[in-house]
Amino acid sequence: MAKTNYSYEKRAREIEKQKKKEEKRKKKQIQNDDGTQEDTQAPTQESNT
C-alpha cells in the first residue's frame, strides 16, 4: 500500500483556507464600498439614457 503524502494534503488545506479568507475580505470590501459604488455608477447611467 502506498504511503500518504501528508505535506501535499496540508498544502491543499492551506490554499483552501487562503481562498476562503480572500473571498470573505472581498465580500466585506464590497459591502463597505456598496454606497460609494452606487453613487459613482448613477451619473454614468443617467448620461447614457
C-alpha positions as a LaTeX table, in Angstrom:
\begin{tabular}{lrrr}
\hline
Residue & $x$ (\AA) & $y$ (\AA) & $z$ (\AA) \\
\hline
Met1 & 0.00 & 0.00 & 0.00 \\
Ala2 & 1.24 & 3.49 & $-0.88$ \\
Lys3 & 2.21 & 5.94 & 1.80 \\
Thr4 & 0.01 & 9.06 & 2.12 \\
Asn5 & 1.62 & 12.37 & 1.19 \\
Tyr6 & 0.56 & 14.47 & 4.18 \\
Ser7 & 2.56 & 17.52 & 3.12 \\
Tyr8 & 0.55 & 17.71 & $-0.11$ \\
Glu9 & $-2.73$ & 17.45 & 1.81 \\
Lys10 & $-1.61$ & 20.11 & 4.28 \\
Arg11 & $-0.65$ & 22.49 & 1.47 \\
Ala12 & $-4.02$ & 21.90 & $-0.22$ \\
Arg13 & $-5.82$ & 22.78 & 3.03 \\
Glu14 & $-3.72$ & 25.93 & 3.44 \\
Ile15 & $-4.54$ & 27.05 & $-0.10$ \\
Glu16 & $-8.23$ & 26.42 & 0.51 \\
Lys17 & $-8.12$ & 28.48 & 3.72 \\
Gln18 & $-6.39$ & 31.34 & 1.88 \\
Lys19 & $-9.07$ & 31.32 & $-0.84$ \\
Lys20 & $-11.89$ & 31.42 & 1.72 \\
Lys21 & $-10.18$ & 34.25 & 3.60 \\
Glu22 & $-9.72$ & 36.24 & 0.38 \\
Glu23 & $-13.38$ & 35.70 & $-0.59$ \\
Lys24 & $-14.51$ & 36.96 & 2.82 \\
Arg25 & $-12.25$ & 40.01 & 2.50 \\
Lys26 & $-13.63$ & 40.83 & $-0.94$ \\
Lys27 & $-17.22$ & 40.37 & 0.27 \\
Lys28 & $-16.62$ & 42.74 & 3.20 \\
Gln29 & $-14.98$ & 45.30 & 0.91 \\
Ile30 & $-17.96$ & 45.17 & $-1.47$ \\
Gln31 & $-20.36$ & 45.70 & 1.42 \\
Asn32 & $-18.33$ & 48.64 & 2.74 \\
Asp33 & $-17.96$ & 50.23 & $-0.70$ \\
Asp34 & $-21.54$ & 49.49 & $-1.73$ \\
Gly35 & $-22.76$ & 53.02 & $-1.10$ \\
Thr36 & $-19.88$ & 54.67 & $-2.94$ \\
Gln37 & $-20.21$ & 52.34 & $-5.93$ \\
Glu38 & $-23.88$ & 53.23 & $-6.35$ \\
Asp39 & $-23.03$ & 56.94 & $-6.29$ \\
Thr40 & $-20.34$ & 56.59 & $-8.93$ \\
Gln41 & $-22.48$ & 54.38 & $-11.18$ \\
Ala42 & $-25.61$ & 56.56 & $-11.11$ \\
Pro43 & $-24.21$ & 59.51 & $-13.13$ \\
Thr44 & $-22.88$ & 57.22 & $-15.85$ \\
Gln45 & $-26.26$ & 55.53 & $-16.18$ \\
Glu46 & $-28.09$ & 58.86 & $-16.41$ \\
Ser47 & $-25.74$ & 60.21 & $-19.08$ \\
Asn48 & $-26.22$ & 57.06 & $-21.19$ \\
Thr49 & $-30.01$ & 57.45 & $-21.32$ \\
\hline
\end{tabular}
